[in-house]
């Protein structure tokens, strides 16, 4: 007790509060430092885990790309054999003699092989695009001619579905530009077929556009079931699909017809390879009210070929 009284006489209250304040500052700094170090260690750990996940995803993505490429080429060989033997059978069947069962079987085989051939070709195109190996054969093209060719090919299907397709004469549609006509035809065909598949019977599809500085915009609008805003980017990815896959019907041009989900991904690759871009606008997915979808395709107004020597062929 005497000792405490002696200490209290030596240390006054101000010194005690000052000492406590210093201890509080040291304690607070220690807490902050330990928290910072712990957070830093956790961030380093999380970064390493994210790097591992990124590497795993890259390997998985490469495996998927490799699988698509290998599967496409492996399917191509037996498919060619089936087509060849079907043609041989067709040639040896005597003409002028009723061979109705054989004819039906052959038509079924040819129809199935054509459908499989389209899928295999799409898989090969996706593989080329993913590996930046898609080559373009530039030549003079006119957008309105490509659109007319597509609608002419789909004419019978459009009539069966009682759809109406209107191609407006928009600025730039009849202007000659340089591009890969076959690939651009494929791109426009994929988008228009997508509009056909997801527009109910009796609906309409309108193709219009305009010119912008350096670009020609083609707009393909439909009165279909629309696309959820969250799916606007995903539909351009490989195997991107709209709605419930289990509820899709078979057939390429039937309402909500099935398919591997590669068409729009290929279209995006083709358009971007030309230096253009594509995107979609839609209020949402609604099979009752059918808000529709609008695809915008921008293509550069290319007036010369990338190869100067080849450009001399088309002065």
Rosetta blueprint (number, residue, H / E / L):
1 X L
2 X H
3 X H
4 X H
5 X H
6 X H
7 X H
8 X H
9 X H
10 X H
11 X L
12 X L
13 X H
14 X H
15 X H
16 X H
17 X H
18 X H
19 X H
20 X H
21 X H
22 X H
23 X H
24 X H
25 X H
26 X H
27 X H
28 X H
29 X H
30 X H
31 X H
32 X H
33 X H
34 X H
35 X H
36 X H
37 X H
38 X H
39 X H
40 X H
41 X H
42 X H
43 X H
44 X H
45 X H
46 X H
47 X H
48 X H
49 X H
50 X H
51 X H
52 X H
53 X H
54 X H
55 X H
56 X H
57 X H
58 X H
59 X H
60 X H
61 X H
62 X H
63 X H
64 X H
65 X H
66 X H
67 X H
68 X H
69 X H
70 X H
71 X H
72 X H
73 X H
74 X H
75 X H
76 X H
77 X H
78 X H
79 X H
80 X H
81 X H
82 X H
83 X H
84 X H
85 X H
86 X H
87 X H
88 X H
89 X H
90 X H
91 X H
92 X H
93 X L
94 X L
95 X L
96 X L
97 X L
98 X L
99 X L
100 X H
101 X H
102 X H
103 X H
104 X H
105 X H
106 X H
107 X H
108 X H
109 X H
110 X H
111 X H
112 X H
113 X H
114 X H
115 X H
116 X H
117 X H
118 X H
119 X H
120 X H
121 X H
122 X H
123 X H
124 X H
125 X H
126 X H
127 X H
128 X H
129 X H
130 X H
131 X L
132 X L
133 X L
134 X L
135 X L
136 X L
137 X L
138 X L
139 X E
140 X E
141 X E
142 X L
143 X H
144 X H
145 X H
146 X H
147 X H
148 X H
149 X H
150 X H
151 X H
152 X H
153 X H
154 X L
155 X H
156 X H
157 X H
158 X H
159 X H
160 X H
161 X L
162 X L
163 X L
164 X E
165 X E
166 X E
167 X E
168 X L
169 X L
170 X L
171 X L
172 X L
173 X L
174 X L
175 X L
176 X L
177 X E
178 X E
179 X E
180 X L
181 X H
182 X H
183 X H
184 X H
185 X H
186 X H
187 X H
188 X H
189 X H
190 X H
191 X H
192 X H
193 X H
194 X H
195 X H
196 X H
197 X H
198 X L
199 X L
200 X L
201 X L
202 X L
203 X L
204 X E
205 X E
206 X E
207 X E
208 X E
209 X E
210 X E
211 X E
212 X E
213 X L
214 X L
215 X E
216 X E
217 X E
218 X E
219 X E
220 X E
221 X E
222 X E
223 X L
224 X L
225 X L
226 X L
227 X L
228 X L
229 X H
230 X H
231 X H
232 X L
233 X L
234 X H
235 X H
236 X H
237 X L
238 X L
239 X L
240 X L
241 X L
242 X L
243 X L
244 X L
245 X H
246 X H
247 X H
248 X L
249 X E
250 X L
251 X L
252 X L
253 X L
254 X L
255 X L
256 X L
257 X E
258 X L
259 X L
260 X L
261 X L
262 X L
263 X H
264 X H
265 X H
266 X H
267 X H
268 X H
269 X H
270 X H
271 X H
272 X H
273 X H
274 X L
275 X L
276 X L
277 X E
278 X E
279 X E
280 X E
281 X E
282 X L
283 X L
284 X L
285 X L
286 X L
287 X L
288 X L
289 X L
290 X L
291 X L
292 X L
293 X E
294 X E
295 X E
296 X E
297 X E
298 X E
299 X E
300 X E
301 X L
302 X L
303 X L
304 X L
305 X L
306 X L
307 X L
308 X H
309 X H
310 X H
311 X H
312 X L
313 X L
314 X L
315 X L
